[in-house]
Amino acid sequence: MASDSSRALDDVVAAVAQARPHLVDPLEAVALIESLGYTDARMRREFGFADTRAFGQYVFERLSQGQIPPPKATAAPSGRGALATFGHCLGASLVYAVPWLIVVAADRARGVSVAADLGPPLSLALMLSLVVCGGFMQAIGRRGRFYIGAHQPGLAAVVCAYFVRLGAIATIAAAVVGLGLGWLFGLAAWPSLVLWADQVIVFCALWLTWAVLTVRDGHWRVPAAFAAGVIAFVLVRLLGQSAVLAQLIALGAVLVTAVVQVPRVFARANGTEKAAPVPIPRMTVVLFRELPFVLYGTLFFAFLFAARLVGGFSRTARPEYALGADLAVLSMLVASAGVEYAGLRFAYHLAAAKEAAVAGGADAFRRAVARVHVRALAITTFTFVVTMAVVAAAARLLLTGAPGAVWTVLAAIDVAYVPFALGLLNALVLFSCERPWSAINVLIAGLVVNLGAGYALDRPAIGVLSGAILILVGSTRAVRRTLRRADHAVAAP
């Protein structure tokens, strides 16, 4: 019996070592242990430790003494694996880009402005919904994949539901605040504002549901839900109903189609053994670990839409500006696939570089990681330039009658987004090196400069460029500081 307990104890230590080979302090071990489902009561019952803090100290000391060897470095992906990874990243970015394209096209078909009688445009509801729920989508995806990978679909369902509830609370709060601001500034009549708030709530529900659907990389489920919405819209219009009613029914059809697919995400795969149940982790601990990723998603979308929002309420707002800014946002949404792919490539090669640092070769580690970082920056730049050129060329073919000011705005904001994309890559590098708050602080400062400069100068593109340069410079300095300290950088998982 004692030997069984000893083996179970070693299994837990090995699981912590696999998740984080090089712990920074005992508290990090405690957070990992609790995320695996171990509570104070379970520690006392199964291993005789007073609480998870005492066990965390024990695990930290064992790993510091090298009693549990770190896992082998993850091999860099092959050419086919790299292509599959990029395809996955592209599919994830299209989840945002395709709805944005459809909504922008719908708004142009309506021909409304923010102050029109039909209420705020649909794109404004979409932007607010992504700012509110983008961060929770990040957390749902990360935690869900973690527990699915640990063969705990039930636990994945519980944790994802927790973040969905948090997203729902934030959604209701945002809708109420939006209603109040719309009424205060007279943006539209009260019934139109209520309709707009309904659109925000439905969009938020869609984003949260889609995040759950992609936990097992089932990106095909999102187009399936979209197809149901398109069919519903066409049928309602054929029946002679208004476009607004058709729009609402289509959104409802998409949401219903997405929701009915959720149980399949957490179903146990055929042929797999049922894993032993584990206690539910402390949700406050899980939230604290995922908080940087929640903030990252929120700040990304807030910065992305800043030029569009500032320009929409500008004192010299023009329709050409809105179209150019919308196209630039589309470019950035698609190009984010390159940012994510470059971040994953960096994480792959970081594992191999850590082996040199563990063996005592800190200089070799710094040189290797510096080369990997430069390649990741090159991948990000290349992907963005290609995406920018493709979107601009396609837009010119489809919008032959658009005025020249549209292309001027598109080019100006695209150029401003280039340092933003590179800064995002640096942020992902800092996340990989377990320095998320350095990235978050820089992103917050960049967003403040973006909004402040864009509104004060009445030049949103200048605001974007100023904030993006600040993010790039600040994140680059943070990355260099981290990589110079090999003992800090190897604290990455």
Helices and strands as residue ranges (DSSP letters): H 2-19, H 26-35, H 40-46, H 52-64, H 79-110, H 122-149, H 153-184, H 190-213, H 221-238, H 243-259, H 262-265, H 283-312, H 319-358, H 362-398, H 404-432, H 436-457, H 460-484, H 486-489
